[in-house]
Amino acid sequence: MAFYEGMFILDPTKYARDPEQVTNAIGEMITNAGGEVVASRVWDERKLAYPIAGFKKGVYWLTYFRMEGPGIAPLERQCQLSDEILRQLILKLDHRIAEAIVQHINDSEAAASEA
């Protein structure tokens, strides 16, 4: 299985109403396409460089997941059909840095839970 990073720009109004439902939908899309979510978190809410579907702001959601290559095309198609996702970018990561990224995220989450 290859390791991927997905950056999703989410509809800020739908995210504000029910963040758990919107983010769970992304995880479900990945799982339905044959993937396994390793780590997932909100990155930031930012002003967009140009309006997308009438929105001037977007919530950036960062997800790391494992998946076989043929599952990426159906995942991207599901993202395009989703009302919650304005844009997505999925990148394949080198396996050498993937484990370091996951370790860093897990360490950050552990430190946050201790505080």
Secondary structure per residue as TSV (DSSP state, phi and psi in degrees):
chain	resnum	aa	ss	phi	psi
A	1	M	-	360.0	139.2
A	2	A	E	-88.7	159.8
A	3	F	E	-107.6	132.0
A	4	Y	E	-128.4	153.9
A	5	E	E	-116.4	128.1
A	6	G	E	-118.2	127.9
A	7	M	E	-112.0	121.1
A	8	F	E	-117.4	129.5
A	9	I	E	-95.6	118.9
A	10	L	E	-102.4	153.0
A	11	D	-	-62.1	116.8
A	12	P	H	-67.2	-29.8
A	13	T	H	-72.1	-41.6
A	14	K	H	-69.3	-37.2
A	15	Y	H	-65.2	-40.4
A	16	A	H	-65.7	-36.7
A	17	R	H	-69.9	-44.8
A	18	D	-	-150.7	80.1
A	19	P	H	-62.2	-36.1
A	20	E	H	-64.9	-42.3
A	21	Q	H	-65.2	-42.6
A	22	V	H	-65.1	-45.8
A	23	T	H	-73.1	-33.3
A	24	N	H	-65.1	-31.9
A	25	A	H	-62.8	-36.9
A	26	I	H	-65.8	-46.1
A	27	G	H	-60.5	-39.4
A	28	E	H	-66.0	-39.8
A	29	M	H	-62.1	-41.5
A	30	I	H	-65.5	-45.3
A	31	T	H	-63.5	-43.5
A	32	N	H	-64.4	-26.6
A	33	A	T	-85.9	2.3
A	34	G	T	97.3	15.4
A	35	G	-	-102.8	176.3
A	36	E	E	-135.0	118.6
A	37	V	E	-74.7	128.3
A	38	V	E	-97.6	-45.8
A	39	A	E	-152.3	148.5
A	40	S	E	-155.2	136.4
A	41	R	E	-164.0	162.0
A	42	V	E	-75.2	137.3
A	43	W	E	-96.8	-50.5
A	44	D	E	-173.5	162.3
A	45	E	E	-113.6	122.1
A	46	R	E	-134.9	160.1
A	47	K	E	-74.2	135.3
A	48	L	E	-80.8	152.2
A	49	A	E	-64.8	-30.5
A	50	Y	E	-150.2	153.0
A	51	P	E	-63.0	138.1
A	52	I	E	-120.9	118.6
A	53	A	T	53.0	34.8
A	54	G	T	85.2	-1.7
A	55	F	E	-95.4	135.8
A	56	K	E	-100.0	-13.2
A	57	K	E	-126.3	157.9
A	58	G	E	-149.4	152.9
A	59	V	E	-98.0	123.8
A	60	Y	E	-93.2	122.1
A	61	W	E	-114.8	124.5
A	62	L	E	-106.1	128.7
A	63	T	E	-134.6	135.3
A	64	Y	E	-111.6	133.1
A	65	F	E	-151.5	161.3
A	66	R	E	-108.1	141.6
A	67	M	E	-165.6	151.5
A	68	E	-	-73.4	147.3
A	69	G	G	-52.7	-43.0
A	70	P	G	-64.1	-15.5
A	71	G	G	-80.2	-12.1
A	72	I	H	-68.3	-44.2
A	73	A	H	-60.2	-47.3
A	74	P	H	-64.0	-34.4
A	75	L	H	-64.0	-46.7
A	76	E	H	-61.5	-37.7
A	77	R	H	-65.3	-42.7
A	78	Q	H	-62.7	-36.9
A	79	C	H	-65.3	-39.6
A	80	Q	H	-66.1	-31.6
A	81	L	H	-83.5	-16.3
A	82	S	-	-72.6	139.4
A	83	D	S	-78.1	-23.8
A	84	E	S	-80.9	-27.2
A	85	I	E	-100.0	121.1
A	86	L	E	-84.0	-42.4
A	87	R	E	-149.5	158.8
A	88	Q	E	-144.6	153.5
A	89	L	E	-140.4	122.9
A	90	I	E	-119.1	123.7
A	91	L	E	-120.0	139.4
A	92	K	E	-83.9	129.9
A	93	L	E	-100.8	149.7
A	94	D	-	-67.6	134.6
A	95	H	H	-60.7	-23.8
A	96	R	H	-70.5	-33.3
A	97	I	H	-94.9	-16.4
A	98	A	H	-60.4	-46.7
A	99	E	H	-66.1	-35.4
A	100	A	H	-66.1	-38.2
A	101	I	H	-65.4	-46.7
A	102	V	H	-62.0	-42.4
A	103	Q	H	-61.5	-42.9
A	104	H	H	-62.0	-43.6
A	105	I	H	-64.6	-44.5
A	106	N	H	-63.1	-39.4
A	107	D	H	-64.9	-41.0
A	108	S	H	-64.0	-42.4
A	109	E	H	-66.6	-38.3
A	110	A	H	-65.8	-42.2
A	111	A	H	-65.2	-38.3
A	112	A	H	-67.7	-37.3
A	113	S	H	-73.2	-27.1
A	114	E	H	-76.2	-28.8
A	115	A	-	-75.4	360.0
